[in-house]
């Protein structure tokens, strides 16, 4: 179930991205030759001709004269795609055809290229706003502005690497229900109980998603777990916080959704800048910072296990990340086409189609190679 949910989540994000390109192409007067759900080979498709919808099976495309957009369902259940007329720049005659992508003004090309990322950012805003309205997990310590509709208990928000907690399998998101069969109601109570049990074994009753787990952990010395701590007391290497589901009014949810989207978008662009800066400083380590499809799928599965509120928060973050990454001006990403369109606007003539096509092909194969390397590393990491 978590794997299916991960595939579905990623498919939704890619589908909305392609939907953005589709709608902007239609608005701009560019012919969308095919809009597909999933990736080929095609199962079936339909199109409109002479005011009637006509269906066909398989990958064989019917007669092409004056066809409207083909809408298709494909065998590989992941996201979707658009096939725009003249997008690849094939054929000089396409530059003269009204419905061709290559024939459009520079600002229309930029708009079509930018719209996929824009759709992902809008989707993230809607998801975050909905989360605030229906209930967002939030730390209750220090007070909250919304209405607490449910107390979730004491949740682990961080696990120290190499700590006793990590060694016995405690994870971020676990909710501590009991210590030695005694219920706990606040983070201070959890920390106080652990603090006085140095070098003793304690039993933790945890809630992980829908499962109840029992974990035995030997309490260590804080001075040995945390490098900055000099005092000696009991610790297992966790950061516990009292968590509750907090709901906001519709208006406040929209405001919070906008603020969250704006803040995270800025942080992600800043992170992208640091990432590329670090390429020239720590080339050997940079590959370890990249998360591939397998890693993202694992993150989605883990979030779904913790709870649907966390799942939708992560979905919003991933939608935003997809939008931001697509705006990087690297060949084969939307940002590259946005930049070449802006250059066309400044120069009053388009970038050489052959050079642009070569750059895009290079970028595509580089990203494909990178994804193969990252995915292989992630798969090996499971064993």
C-alpha angles and dihedrals in degrees: 000000000000090000092051089048091051092051091046092049094050090045091054092052094049091043092054090046091055090043088060091055091045095053094044091049090052091048091049094050096249115143114241103210093190137004110192134191107214123358128290147304089087122233096191141327142194137205139180122251129164090357091303131105114232125195129208135179130230132003096306107112115214125234109315104211110122094342118167121219116314112226112202143182113214137200100242103075099213125110118300145257145228127220108200121193110257095358093132090051093239114164127013091239091066090067088067097046113100096221095047121110090224091056094059127103115263094253091055091051090050091048093050092047093047096045097078092059090042090055091052091050091049090048090052090051091051092048093049092046091050090049091053091047099046096035135297124208106244140166109259096200111105094024133277133236097218132066116278106225098172137012110221097189132236110336129194107235097175138020119202112235112249093012126134088255093056093045093058093045106260111160138199107267096035113134116220109222102167142007113209089346092305116121117240124205106182142032092243090057091051093048092045093051093048092044093062096044100071114163091006128114116241131188118227124199107207138184114216110179104306095339130094113215136187118214128180115206132176111229112236136200115278091217089061096043100044115044093205094053118091098173119091116233140124119291139152099192104259136125108218122193131176106247131196138173107252123195126200134196118267093255094047090045091056091048092048091046091053093046092048093048093047094047096046093045090056091046092050094051088049089050091050089053092051090047094056091042090054091052089075093044106040105020094159094053098043095086090060091060094059118093116206133198093282092051093047090048090052091050091051092048092050092048091050090052091053092050144295092262089062091043093057092045089055091045089056091048092049092048089053092046091051091051094048094045092050089056092060105114094236121130113268091026124098092245090066091057090047090054094046089050091052090048088053089053092053097042094040089227133074126259112263104279093217093053091045092049092049091050092048092049090049091049092048094052092043092053090044090052091047092050091050091051094046094044091049090051091050093048092048088050090063092063 
